[in-house]
Amino acid sequence: MQEYAGGADGAGLPLFGWRICLAHQFREQRKPFEASDVSLAHMIDHLGLGIRYLKWWYRKTRIEKKAPFIDSFNSIPLRQIYGAPLGGFGGGTITRGWRGEFCRWQLNPGMYTYDTVIENQFTVCLRKNGQTIYQQVLSVERPHKLQSWNWGYCGEYAFYHALYPRAWTVYNLPGQNVTLTCRQISPIIPHNYMDTSLPVGVFVWEIENQNEEDLEVSLMFTLRNGAGTKDDQKGGHWNEPFQLNKEGEHISGVLLHHSAPVNNYTMAISTRHKQGLEISHQTEFNPNGLGQEIWTDLLQDGKLDSLPGKCKPTEKGQVTAAAIVATCIVPSKNQNVVEFCLAWDMPKIHFGSREKEHARRYTHFFGTSGEAAPALSHYSLTHYRDWEQKINDWQDPILKNGQLPDWYKSALFNELYFISDGGTIWLQVTDDVNITNDLTIQDGILPLPKVLKEYGRFAYLEGQEYRMYNTYDVHFYASFALIMLWPKLELSLQYDIAAAVLKEDNTQRIHLMNGRLAKVNTANVVPHDIGDPDDEPWERVNAYLIHDTADWKDLNLKFVLQVYRDYYLTNDSTYLKDMWSVCKAVMESELKFDTDGDGLIENSGYADQTYDGWAVTGPSAYCGGLWLASVCVMCKMAEILKNDEEYKKYKDILERGKEAFERILWNGKYYNYDSSKKCYSNSVMSDQCAGQWFVRACGLGEGEYEVFPKTHVLCALKTIFDLNVMSFANGTMGAVNGMRPNGTIDTSSVQSDEVWIGVVYGLAATMIQEGLVDEGFKTAEGTYRTVWERLGMAFQTPEAYCKKNIYRSLAYMRPLSIWSMQLALDKMHDQLNVSDSST
């Protein structure tokens, strides 16, 4: 914020959040991970993978004309521009950059475009004594079109502040003694399953006039019909003005109808009538021209002509845009408020295969007719104050906690952006849906569980660049945000995963890592993902085809751990009973990986877990720890369900497995990476305590349910802190995945030298759980400051970065694990309160 010269602080901004001056330039520029970044040794090791991927990529893109689920040849370049996205869950999102540009679009489910639509702007017009004295587009850009408009707002006189789901932009108009504060609101409200589904955003403009004279102030909102793609020029799009007067509240605006071969939609811009406010509009203008007509119209009297009637549909090659203006008097030394809404209505959708039609969740409340944009706008403009009260009630206890670091408060809420902007889809489920395809196991789940019927079907991508829904090994980390804030969505997702466990897809395909044929989906094994939005999710699972994940060691374990964690936090006994038979089935499948019968599973000598580029052999800290944690919660679930036979079975495995784990992997300071005896087998893995992380999050890990000796856990965590955190970039970049015992980075794989942001947050939570609170915050702080403050990756937190130059997979799911830190802090607070009350 050193660049900010405006002086004014704006109206109603919170103390905490991510703040940046509009004139800011990030000094460090990074590039995405590419094949050229692979060392020669690793390139030789993965030569077969490279050849097979190239053949598959060519067939996918050139013959099938489809987008690859991971496109290694067309990584998204880093654009250090993004701000908080607009919209709730599952209805599509539109991201507005921190300089005010509309620049990232996800209207078709799971599919992103990254076009900055420059005509989508707010413009201010100031008038005094019947004369316009100032008219300015509130954008620092200087585009090559609409050159009649006054562009190039001085960025030094504005700043942006984000605390998701809200964001503020403060403009101190140079030489005008006027301050504008734009507050952007999306209806993201914990435990709310209606408003949180709405595809809307509200902009509340607070206007402060510090002059000695009254001012007439006009704010103009302009919007293109479309998202800036070639589709905008296909013709058949049209706009029309609208009004809606309901329950004593009157709104006016313009509808922009976008006709497409599939997934038609309507956008709406609107404002609410109030005493002293004049509303005018322009139904259409050419956003590719000079823009002189609309600019002059506003300049003349602070209003637009407001011609009635709809415009003609666009011709091929033609684009169109619309505008709405709200005009009010702002008295001397006083304030006034103007409200706008942006809504979009794409009620029915097809995924890429176009096989089935689906209705989005919000249509349960606003219908599937495609005519809901006026009602959505009206509801938003009349309910946003209630949203904000609920947001304040949720956030204030954390924001007002003086013991929590300022950066953490920003990170905790701003990382939540991904639940809405992770290509998220939230669908209505009809009564005839059968998620199991009539495949059942004893006492198994129903064809349509109640939670799906009542709350719908939910999915989000592994990442905007890794286009697979509900990638389960990663959701394991991210799931804390859902179970803590929208638990019904987590349970719904879990039922879908459980149903997929029952199914089998015997279609044979080549897996790219080893070149072997294997079936797409194996029964009684947790799938990697529930599908690609460019295909038909839920119907065809496992879009991931690099490895045959039926042989992965972590997926089944992560399902069992999440089942009990979810039960522990919700106390939903029906859910536990429904999932028990599925847990038994996947654990039976997992038992085959204990090849020597010592109670501990073995990895198979390749990257057979979430670290899918980091080979692991034999008993390992990561998968072995997850296995023991899963066996532990199987014992606990068996106890709750009074199943003595299963309790005894898993208790015996647990005791034998604990002994083997400690004997084989504990080296006196930490748990060895694996037992391969290779040069990296004694590396210090930052994620070696993942099993303990989940055990403690489930309220276990002590007494009868102790899995890992507390002294060993503390010693391992302190070793990780000393080596992976403090010996890496002087403790300023989080924890590197792998570190050698001598304090050098493990470069044995393409992932061991990376920092995984979501893993770091989980590690920090583990430290907090074990009483290493300062170390936990120090570990997580380095990651947050690297991503948000140094690298300019706000609202696109990647999966990974290296110490220098490289990042991988922007806008990724795993960093939602930061909510496990909050769970650990909440539990610590509760324990302190119990201790205080007992004394």
N, C-alpha and C positions, 0 to 999 in steps of 0.2 A: 504493500500500500504506500510505499515511499513516493510513487509517481503521482498520487492523488493530490490535486491542487484546489479542489472544490471547497474545502472547509466544512460544508454542511454535512451533517450526519444522517439526514433522511428521517423518515417518520416510522417509528415502531419496529426498528430492527432489533433482533436478539443480540445478546453479547457474544454468542458463540456460533461458530459455523465456518465455512470456507469463504474468505473474502479476497477480492482481487480488483485492482484498478483496471479500467478498460484500456489504459495505455500500456499495460504490462506486456513485456516480451520475455518469454522463457529463454534462458541462455543455452540450456542443454537440449540438443535434438538427438533423438534416438531412432534406430531403424528396426523394423521387424526381423525376427529370426528367419533366415533363409538357408538354402542348401549350401551357399558359399561360406556360411559361418560354421559349418561342420568341419572338424579337424580331419586330416587325411586318414588317420587311424580309424576314426569313427565312420568315415565315409566308406572305407573298405569293408568294415563290419556290416554296414547297412546297404551295400551295393545292390543286393537283390531286392530289398524293399524299394529303393529308388527306381529301379527299372520297372518293377510291377506297378508302383504308384503312377509312373509316367504313362504307362499303357492304360491303366484304369482312368486316369485323368483325361486322356485324349478321348477315350470312348465316351466318357460322361459328358464332356463339354462339346465335342465336335460331332458326335453321332447322335447321342440322346438329347443334346441341347439342354442339358440340365446343369445346375450349379453343384459342384462337389461339396460334400458335407464339411470337408476341410480343403481349402484351396491354397496349397503351399506356394503356388506360382503367382498368386494375386492377393497377398496379405494386405490388410487395410493399413495404409500409411498413417502415421501419427499426426493427427490434427489437434493442436492444443487449444481447442475452442469450445468444448462442450460444457453446458450447464445442466441444471436439473430438468429432467424430462417432464412433459405434460401428459396427464392421463392417469387413470386408475389401472387396475390389473386386467389384462386379457382382452381389452377392446382396441388395442393398438396404441402406439405412443408417438409423440412428436417432440423432439428435443430442441430446445432453444439454447443457443450458445450464450456464454457469459458476456459477450459483446452485444447480444440481442438478436442474433441471426437465427432463423429457423433452418436447421442444418442436418438433422438426422431423423429418418422417417421409418416407422414400422407400422404400416397400415395393413398390408397383406401379412397374415400370421407367420411370424418367424423369419420373414424376409426383409432385409434392410436395404435402404438406399441412403446415400450420403451427399445429397445435393443441397447446397445452400440456396434457398429461394429468396433472392435479394429483395423482391418486391413485397415480401411479408414483413411489414414494418409498422412501427408506431411513429407518428409525426405530431409535433406540437405547433400550434399557432397561437400567438399572443396578440391581443388587440386592446388598444386604449383610445378612448374618445372616437370610436368608429373607424380607427385606422389600424391596419396590421403593422406591428412594430418588429415582429420576429416570427420566422417560420423555419423549422428545422426538422429534418429526418433524424430520429434519435439512433443514429448508426454511425460508427467511425469509418464505415466503408466508403469507397469512391468507385462505384461500378461503371461499366461502359454503356449501360442502358439507363433509361429514366433520368437522362442527364439534365432535364429541366428541374429536377428536384434538388434541394439544397442538402447535399450529402456532407460527409466528413466532420461529424460532430467531434469535438476535441476530447479524446479519451481521458485526458488528465482531469476532466471535470465530471467524472462519473466513476462509480464503482459498483461491483456486483457482490452479493452476499447470499450464500446458499446454506440452508438448513432443511434438507429434504423432509417433507414434501413441499416446502415453500422456498421461494427465492425472492430476493429484493434487488432492484437496480435503482441507484440514486443518481439523478442527473441534477447538477447545480448549473443551471443555464447561464453561460458566461455573459456578464454585463446586464442581466435581466432581474437580479434579486428574486429569482423564482427557483424553487427546488421541487423537482418531481420525484416521487418515490413510487416505483412500480412493484407491487407485491404479487407474485405469481403463486397460485395455489392449485394443487392437485388433491383430489379426495382420497388420500391414503390414510386410513383410520384403522388402527388395530381392532380386531374382533368385530369389525363391521363388514358384512358380506353383501351389502347392497351398494352403498355409495362408493365403496372402494373399487367396484367393477365399472364405474362410469367413464366413458371416453371423453373427458372434458378437462378444460383448464380455465381458471378465472384469473383475470388481471385487474387488480384494484389499484387505481392511480390516486395517490394523495398529493395534492397540489398546495404548496405553501407560497404565499405572496408576501414578501417582506417589503414591498413598496409602500409609499404613502398614498398611492391611488389604487382604486379598484382596477382589476384586469378582467377581460373576457378571455377565457382560455378554451381552446378547442384541441381535442386529441383525436387523431384519425388512425384507424386500424385498417390496414390494407392486406389482402390475402389473395393469393393465386388459387385458381381452381386446379388443384393437382399438387403433386409432390416434387415437381421440378424434373420429372423424367420424360422420356420420349412419348410416353402414354398421354401426356398432357396435350400433344399435338395431333392426336388421332381423330379429333372431331367428336361432335355429339354432346359436348359439355355445355351446361347452361346455368345461369344464375337467376334468382328472383328475390325480391324483398319479402319480408314477412313480419307479422306482428302476432303476439299472443298475449291476451289479457285473461288472467286466471287468478281467482281468489284474491282479487284486488291488487294484483301486481301485474304490470304491463311491461313487456319487453319488445324491442324492435331490432331488426337486423337483416342480413342477407344470407340466403341459402345458396351454396355452390354445389350443384349436382354433377357428379363425376361418373360418366358412363364408361364402363370397361367390359371386356369380354367375360371377365369373371370378377366377383367381389366388387360390385358397384358400391359407391358410398356418396354421402352428402356431408359437406362441411358447413358450419354455420358460424358467423361472427355476429355478435349482438351486444346490446347494452340495455340497462334497465332504466325505465322512465322514473323521474322523480321531479319534485317541484323545482322550477328554475333551470331545468336541464333541457336543452334542445337537441334533438337527434335528427341527423340527416344521413343520406347514403348515396352511393353511386353503384348501380347494379352491375355495370361492367366497364372496364377500361383495358387497354392493350398494355400489358406489362413489358412488352418487348420494344415499345416505342420510346419517345422522349418523355412522355408523361406530362406534357405541358398542360393539357386540358384540365386534368384533375387537380394539378398543382395550382393553376391559376384560379380555378373555381374555389378552392379552399382559401387562397390568398386574398381573394376579393372581399369575402365577408365572414370567413371562418366557418363556412358551412358548404355542403354540397347540394346539387340541384334536386336530388331526390325524385327523379322521374319514376312514375309508377310502372308496374307491369314487369313481366319476365323478359329476359333478353333472348335472342334467337340462339339455337344451338351452334356451337363453333363449327367452322369448316375444317377439313383436314389441313394441318399445318398452322392452324390458328390457336392461340392461347388466350385466356381471359382471366381477369381478376376483378375483385369487388372491393368496396370500401365502406366503412361506417364512421361517422363523426359524432362525438358527444361534445356539446358546447355548454359552458357554465360561467357564471360570474364568480370570481374569487375576490372577496372584499380585501381592502388594505389591511395588512398585518394579520391575515387570517388564512384559513384553509378551506378546501373543498375536496370532494371525492367523486371520481368517475369509475364505473365498473364496466368491464368487458368480459365476454365469455367466448371461448373457442370450443366448439363441439364438433365431433365427427361421428357419423352413424353408418357403420358397415355391419348390419345386424346378422347377415348370413354369410358364411364363408365356405370356400373350398380350399383344401390344401393343394399342393402341387399336382397330385395325381388326378384331381377333379372327380374322384369317385363318389364322394359323399358330401352332402350339404350339412353344415353344422350351424347352430345358433349360438351366438355369444351369450355369456352370462347376463349382461345388462338387459338383454331382451326379455328376461323374466319379469322385469319391472316396466320396460318401455316398449315392448312389442317388437315384432319382426317385420313390420310393414315397410321399413326403410324411410318412414316419415317422422322419425322421433327426434330429429335435430332441434326443432323449436321447443319441444317439451324438455329435452335434456338441457338446453340453454336456460329455460325458465327455472327449472329445478335448481340448477347450479347457482344462478344469480340470486335466488331466494334462500339458499341453504348454505352458502359458503361460510357465513359467520358461525353457524353451528359446527361445520367441519373444523374451523379454526379453534373453536373452544375445545373440541375433543382432541385436536392435535396438541394444544397447550396442556391439557390435562394429562396427556400421555408423556410429553417431553419434559415438562417443567421439573418433576422430581429429579430427573437426571441432570438437567441443565443447572439446577440450583444446588446441586451437591458440590460443595466447595472442595471435597477431597478428590474429585475426579479431575484429571488434566483437561485443559481447554481443547487440545487437539483431539482427544478421545471423544468428546461430545460431538465434534464435527464428523469424525470418522464413523461413529456409531450410526448416526442418522443418515448421513450422505451416502454411505455404502448401500443403504436399502434401495437406492434407485434401481438396482438390477432386478428386483422382483417385478417391477412394472416394465422395465426396459430391457428385459432379457428375452426379447422375442416372444413374450408371454402370451399364452392363450388360456382363456377360462370359458368353458363351454357349458351350456345347458345339457342335461342328460334326460332323454325321453324315457317314458316308462317301458318301452320295448327293448332298451339297451340291455345286453347280456355280456357283462365284462369277462365272464369266464368261458364263454362259448359252451356252456353246460358241462365243462370239465370240473370235477370236484374231487376233493379228498375228504376223508372222514371228518365231520364237524368243521368243514371248510367254510369259505366265504360264500355269501349269497350271490346269485347272478346280478343283482343290482343292490348293493349295500345302501343303507339309509343315508349315509353321509354324502354319497355321490348324488343320490336323488335330490337331496335337499340343498346341497351346496355346489353341485356341478363338478366338472372335471378340469383339472388344473395342470398346466405344463409350462416350463420355462427352459430356455436353451442352456447348454453347457457354457456357451459364450456366443457373442455375436459373430465371431469367426469360426467357432466350432459348433456347427449347426445340428445339434442332436438334442431332443427334448428329454428332460429329466435324467440326464447322465448320472447314473446312480452312485458311482464311486466318488463323484464330486459333490453331489447333493448331500452326501453324508456330512460334509463340512458345512454346507450352506443351510442345511435344514433347520438349524437353530433359529434362524430368523422366522421361518414359517411356524414352527411349533410354538414359539413364544408369542407371536403376534397374530397369526391367522391359523390357529391349530386345526380348524376343520379342513383347510386346504392341504395341510400336511397329511392328515388322515386319509383324505380323498386320494392323494397321490400314492400313499402307501397301499391302499386297496387296489389301485391300478397295477402297481408293481407286483403285488401278490397274485393278481389274476394272470399277469404275464408269466409268472413262475409255473403256472399250471399248463401253459400252452407249449406247443412244439411246432417249429417250422423246419421241416426236413429238406427244404431247398438247399442245395449244395452251392457253395461259392468259395472262391479262392480268397484266403486271408493274406493281406499284403506283406506282413512281416516275414512269414515263413513259406509262403507260396503253396500251402497245403489246402486241400478241399475240406470243408467242414460244414455242418448244417448251420443255418442262420440262428436258430434258437433251440436250446435244449431244455426239456422239461425238468422241473425241480431244481432249476438254477436261476438265480436272479439275473435278468438281462442287464446289459450295459446301459441301454437307453430305450425309450419307448418310440423312437422313430424320428424321421427327418420331416420338417414341415414342407419340404418340396416333394414329399411322397404322400403317405397316408399314415400319420402317427396312430399309435394304439393298434391299428390293424397289422402293420409290419414293423416289428421292433428291431433293435440292434442295427441301426444305420452304420454304426462303427464297424469297420471291417479290417482294421489294421491287425489286431489280434483276434483269435478265437477266444472270446471272454468266458466261454463255458469252463475254461481251464484256469481262469483267474482265481486268485486265492482270497481276495478281499470282498467281493460283491455280496456273497451270501452272508458273510459275517456282518457287514454294514447294515444289511436288512434286519437281522436279529437284534443288533444293538439299537437301531432306531425304533423298532417295535417296542422294546422295553422302555427306552427313553421317552417315547411318546406317551406310553401308558403312565409312566411315573409323573409326567407333567400334566396330564389331563385327567387321570384317574378314570379313564373310560374302560370299564371292565368288558363291555361287549366287544370293543376293538381287540383287546388282549385275547379273548376267547376265539374270535374269528381268525386271528393271526397265528395262534399257537400251532395249528396243524401245518401251516406253511413254514413256520420256523423249524419245526421238526424235520420237514422234508428237505429244506435247504441245508440243514446241519448234517443230515444223513449223506447228502451229496458231498459235503465238505470233508466228511470223515475219511474219504478215500485218499485224501492228501496226507494223512498220517500214515506214511508207508511203513514205518517201523514199529507202530503200535505203542509209542512212548507217551501218547497223549498230546503231542505237539505236531502240527502240520509242517510240511516242508514245501518250499518254493521249488519251481521246476527248472531253474537255470536260465530263464529268460525274464523279460519284464512283465511278469504276470500279475500286475496289480496297478493301482492308479498312477504310479510312476512308470508309465508305459515305454519309457526310453532308458530305464535303469535296471539292468539285469540283477536278479537275486536268486540265490541258490541255497537249498536246504532250510533248516530253521532260521528265521530272520526276526529282527527286532520289530519291524513294522507288522508284517502279517502274523507272526507268532503272537505278538501282543494283542492284536485284534482278535485272534482265535481264542486266547485265554479269556479275554473280556466277554466274548460271545458265550463261551461255555459258562462263565459266571452268571450271566443274565439268564441263560437257559435254566440254571439251578433256581434262580430267584422266581422265574415265571412258573416253573414246576411247583415250587413251594406255594405260590399264590393260588394256583389252580388245583392244588392238593393231588398232584400226580407223583406219588412216591417213587414209582418205577423209573420215571424219567429223571427225577431228582437224583436218585442214587447213581444212575448211569452217568450223568454229567458231572456229578460230584467226584466220582472216581476218575473221570478223564481230567477234571480240573486239577486234582492233587498230583496226578502223574505228570501232567503238562507243565505245571508250575515248577516242579523239580527239574524237569528237562530244560525248560527255558532258562532258568537261573544257571544250571550247570553248563549249558552249551554256549550261552550268549553273554552272560555277565562277566566283565573283565576286571572288576574292582572299582571302576569309575563310571562306566556306562555300559549299555548293551551294544554289542558289536552289530554292524549292519547286517551281516549274515554269517553263515558258517562255511563258506566256500573255500576258505584258505587262500583266496586270491588276494592280489595286492590291496584291494579296497575293502576286504571283508571286515576289517576293524575300523572302518570310517565311522565318524560320529554323525549319525543321521538326526536332523533336527526334529523329525516326526516319529522318533523311536518310542515315544510315550503316548501314541495315539490311543492305544487300548485303555491306559489309565485315564486319559482325558474323558473318554466316554463313560467308563465305570464310575468316576466321581460325579459326572454330570447326571448320572442315574441315581445318585444318593447311595452308591455302594462303595466298595474299596476298603472297608474296614471290618475288623472282627471276622466273623464267619465268611464274609464276602470280600476279604482282602485277596487281591490277585498278585500284586507286585509289592515286595517289601518296601515300606515307606522310606527307609534309609537309602535304598537303592534308587527309588524314584527321585528323591531330593538330590542325591549325588549326580545322577544322570542329568537332571535339569540344570544343575550348577555347571556341569561340564559343558553342556550345550550353550549355556549363556556365556561362559568364558571363551569357548572356541568358535562356535557358529555365529554368535552375535558380536561379542566385543573384539574378537580377532578378525572380524570381517568388516572392512571399511570403517574401522575404529568405532564400531558399534552404532553407526548412523544409517544403516540400510536394512535392518531386520536380521533374520537368521538365514544363512545360506543352507541349502538342503544337505550338503555333505561337506564335512571338514575332516582332514586327516588329523591324527592325534598330535602331530607336530605343529599344527596351526596353519597348514597350507590347505588351499581349497582342493576338494576332491574333483578332479577333472576326468574321472574314469568313464563318465557317460555324458550324454548331451543334456541331462537334467540334474546331475549331482552338483553342478556349479551354478544352478539357478536359485533365486529366491522365489518361493511361491507365496504370494501374499496371504491367501487363505490358510495355508499351513502355518504361517507366522502368527496369525490371529488365534488359531487353535492352540499353538504352543504357548502363547501368552496367557490364554485361559487356563491351560494346565498349570502354568507357574502360579497363577493367582489361586487356583484350587489348593495348591500345596503350601500356600502362605508366602510365596516369593512374589509379593505384589509389586514391589519396585522393579524387580527384574522383568516381570511381565509387561508392565507399562513401557519400560525402556525398550524391550524387544519390539513391541508393536509400534511404538512411536517412530522408529527408524523407517519402517515400511510406509506408514502413512505420509510422513514428510517427504520421502523419496517420490512417491506416486503423485501426491496432490500438490506439493509445493515446489519440488525441484524439476520433475519431468513433465508437468503439465498434463497429467492423465486423469484429471477430474472427470467423474461420471463416465469413465471408461477403464476402470481399474483392470489391469491385465492379469492373466494367470501368473506370469513370471517376468523377472528381469534378471540380468546378470550384473556383475559389478560395474562393467563398462559397456557402452555402445548398444546393447541388445535388449529388446523386450519380446514377449511372445503372447499372442492371443489377447487382444484388447477386449474390454467389456466382458468379464468372465464371472461365472457363478460363485466360485469358491470363497472369495473374500467376504461373503455374507456370514462366514464363520465368526466374524467379530461379535456377533450376538451371543456366542458362547462365552465371551469375556463378560458380558453383562449378566449372563446367568450365573457365572462364578461369583461375581460381585454381589448379586442379589442373595445368593446362598450364604456368602460370608456375612452380609449384613444381617440376615435372619439369624445366623448362629450367634452373632454378637448380641442381638436383641434378646435371644433366649438366655444367654449367659448373664446379661445385665439384670434380667427379670428374676433370675434364680438367686442372685446375690442381693 
